[in-house]
């Protein structure tokens, strides 16, 4: 498999031996996930960074295969996507936390907010997404992570080395800020 040198460097520098193992086993991991979930036409994205990500097909459905080093951040991402159930984020179709596999709904056109030139539109869109993903903390089962000091609750983990976790960081701060006032208070935007 011909992987970009920048991707290999990011994975090995960030995750050490676990990253080296991921790179060495990546072809077999892709094959395993493809067989398990009946994936065809697996095509890596052009901008690989902290995880292997590829577009694929599952029957007539366009999907995204994501394979990463299993760690707290990836487990938090899986837990977060399960919580959102496709509301304000892509739908998590399948996951294997032990292997670091995620099978995701492919969003189309899949534009990044940062690519929108109209700041008002980007801000409105971000606020709409935040309204969709907000959940009262008492109804959330969070994975093991760092203690946040707010009513003894556990927060989602944010790894500063991995900027792809920015959604979880925003979610984490948002819930904790609102949880400080009231655990059941509705979000007001």
C-alpha positions as CSV (number, residue, x, y, z in Angstrom):
1,X,0.0,0.0,0.0
2,X,1.4,3.4,-1.0
3,X,0.7,5.8,1.9
4,X,1.7,9.4,2.0
5,X,4.9,10.0,4.0
6,X,3.2,12.8,5.9
7,X,0.5,10.4,7.1
8,X,3.0,7.8,8.2
9,X,5.0,10.5,10.1
10,X,1.9,11.8,11.9
11,X,0.7,8.3,12.9
12,X,4.1,7.1,14.1
13,X,5.1,10.4,15.8
14,X,1.7,10.7,17.5
15,X,1.1,7.1,18.6
16,X,4.6,5.6,18.7
17,X,4.8,1.8,18.6
18,X,1.0,1.6,18.3
19,X,1.2,3.9,15.3
20,X,3.9,1.8,13.7
21,X,1.8,-1.3,14.3
22,X,-1.2,0.4,12.6
23,X,0.9,1.3,9.5
24,X,2.4,-2.2,9.3
25,X,-1.0,-3.9,9.6
26,X,-3.1,-1.4,7.7
27,X,-3.7,-3.5,4.5
28,X,-4.8,-6.5,6.6
29,X,-7.0,-4.2,8.7
30,X,-8.7,-2.7,5.6
31,X,-9.3,-6.2,4.3
32,X,-10.8,-7.3,7.6
33,X,-13.1,-4.3,7.9
34,X,-14.1,-4.7,4.2
35,X,-15.0,-8.4,4.6
36,X,-16.8,-7.8,7.9
37,X,-19.0,-5.0,6.5
38,X,-19.2,-6.1,2.8
39,X,-17.3,-3.0,1.6
40,X,-16.2,-2.5,-2.0
41,X,-14.3,0.2,-3.9
42,X,-12.4,1.3,-0.8
43,X,-10.6,4.5,-1.9
44,X,-8.4,6.4,0.6
45,X,-9.1,10.2,0.9
46,X,-6.4,12.5,-0.3
47,X,-5.8,14.3,3.0
48,X,-5.0,11.5,5.5
49,X,-3.9,12.7,8.9
50,X,-4.5,11.1,12.3
51,X,-6.6,8.1,11.0
52,X,-6.9,6.1,7.8
53,X,-10.1,7.3,6.1
54,X,-11.5,6.0,2.9
55,X,-14.6,6.3,0.8
56,X,-16.3,3.0,0.1
57,X,-19.5,1.3,-1.0
58,X,-21.7,-1.0,1.0
59,X,-24.2,-2.3,-1.4
60,X,-25.7,0.8,-3.0
61,X,-24.8,3.0,0.0
62,X,-21.8,5.4,0.0
63,X,-19.9,5.0,3.3
64,X,-16.7,6.1,5.0
65,X,-14.3,3.6,6.5
66,X,-12.2,5.1,9.3
67,X,-9.4,3.1,11.0
68,X,-7.3,4.5,13.8
69,X,-5.1,3.5,16.7
70,X,-7.5,2.4,19.4
71,X,-7.2,5.0,22.2
72,X,-9.4,7.1,24.5
73,X,-10.0,9.8,21.8
74,X,-11.2,7.2,19.3
75,X,-13.5,5.5,21.8
76,X,-14.9,8.9,22.8
77,X,-15.6,9.6,19.1
78,X,-17.5,6.3,18.8
79,X,-19.5,7.0,22.0
80,X,-20.3,10.6,20.8
81,X,-21.5,9.4,17.4
82,X,-23.7,6.8,19.0
83,X,-25.1,9.5,21.2
84,X,-25.9,11.8,18.3
85,X,-27.6,9.0,16.3
86,X,-27.0,11.0,13.0
87,X,-28.5,14.2,14.4
88,X,-26.1,17.0,13.6
89,X,-23.3,14.6,12.7
90,X,-22.8,11.6,10.4
91,X,-24.5,8.4,11.4
92,X,-22.2,5.7,12.9
93,X,-23.2,2.6,11.0
94,X,-20.8,0.1,12.7
95,X,-17.9,0.2,15.0
96,X,-15.3,-2.0,16.6
97,X,-13.6,-0.1,19.5
98,X,-11.0,-2.8,20.1
99,X,-9.8,-2.7,16.4
100,X,-10.3,1.1,16.0
101,X,-12.8,0.6,13.1
102,X,-15.6,3.0,12.3
103,X,-18.0,2.7,9.4
104,X,-19.8,6.0,8.8
105,X,-22.5,7.4,6.7
106,X,-21.0,9.5,3.9
107,X,-22.3,13.0,4.0
108,X,-22.7,14.7,0.6
109,X,-21.7,17.3,-0.4
110,X,-19.8,17.2,2.9
111,X,-18.6,20.8,3.0
112,X,-16.4,22.0,5.9
113,X,-17.8,25.1,7.6
114,X,-14.3,26.7,7.3
115,X,-14.8,26.7,3.5
116,X,-17.9,28.9,3.7
117,X,-17.0,32.5,2.8
118,X,-20.1,34.1,4.5
119,X,-19.4,34.2,8.2
120,X,-23.0,34.7,9.1
121,X,-24.1,31.6,7.2
122,X,-21.2,29.6,8.8
123,X,-22.2,30.8,12.3
124,X,-25.9,30.1,11.8
125,X,-25.0,26.6,10.5
126,X,-22.8,25.9,13.5
127,X,-25.5,27.0,15.9
128,X,-28.0,24.7,14.2
129,X,-25.6,21.8,14.5
130,X,-25.0,22.6,18.2
131,X,-28.7,22.6,18.9
132,X,-29.0,19.2,17.3
133,X,-26.1,17.6,19.2
134,X,-26.8,19.0,22.7
135,X,-27.8,16.5,25.3
136,X,-28.4,16.9,29.0
137,X,-25.5,15.3,30.9
138,X,-27.8,13.1,33.0
139,X,-28.9,11.3,29.9
140,X,-25.4,10.7,28.6
141,X,-23.3,7.7,29.3
142,X,-19.7,8.8,28.7
143,X,-16.7,6.6,28.3
144,X,-14.0,6.5,30.9
145,X,-12.0,9.7,30.7
146,X,-10.6,12.5,32.7
147,X,-12.5,13.9,35.6
148,X,-14.0,17.3,34.9
149,X,-14.8,18.3,38.5
150,X,-18.4,19.1,37.7
151,X,-20.7,17.1,40.0
152,X,-18.3,14.2,39.7
153,X,-19.3,13.6,36.1
154,X,-17.0,12.2,33.5
155,X,-16.2,14.2,30.3
156,X,-15.4,13.2,26.9
157,X,-11.6,13.0,26.3
158,X,-9.9,15.5,24.1
159,X,-6.4,14.8,22.8
160,X,-4.8,18.1,21.8
161,X,-2.4,16.2,19.4
162,X,-5.4,15.2,17.2
163,X,-7.2,18.2,15.7
164,X,-9.8,15.9,14.2
165,X,-11.3,15.7,17.7
166,X,-12.5,19.3,17.6
167,X,-16.1,18.4,17.5
168,X,-15.8,16.4,20.7
169,X,-13.9,19.2,22.3
170,X,-16.7,21.6,21.5
171,X,-19.3,19.1,22.7
172,X,-17.3,18.6,25.9
173,X,-17.1,22.3,26.7
174,X,-20.6,23.0,25.8
175,X,-22.1,20.3,28.0
176,X,-19.8,21.2,30.9
177,X,-20.6,24.9,30.6
178,X,-24.3,24.3,30.6
179,X,-24.0,21.5,33.3
180,X,-22.5,24.0,35.7
181,X,-25.8,25.9,35.9
182,X,-28.2,23.0,35.7
183,X,-28.0,19.4,34.7
184,X,-31.4,19.5,33.0
185,X,-31.4,23.0,31.6
186,X,-32.3,23.3,27.9
187,X,-29.7,24.8,25.6
188,X,-30.5,28.3,24.4
189,X,-28.7,29.6,21.4
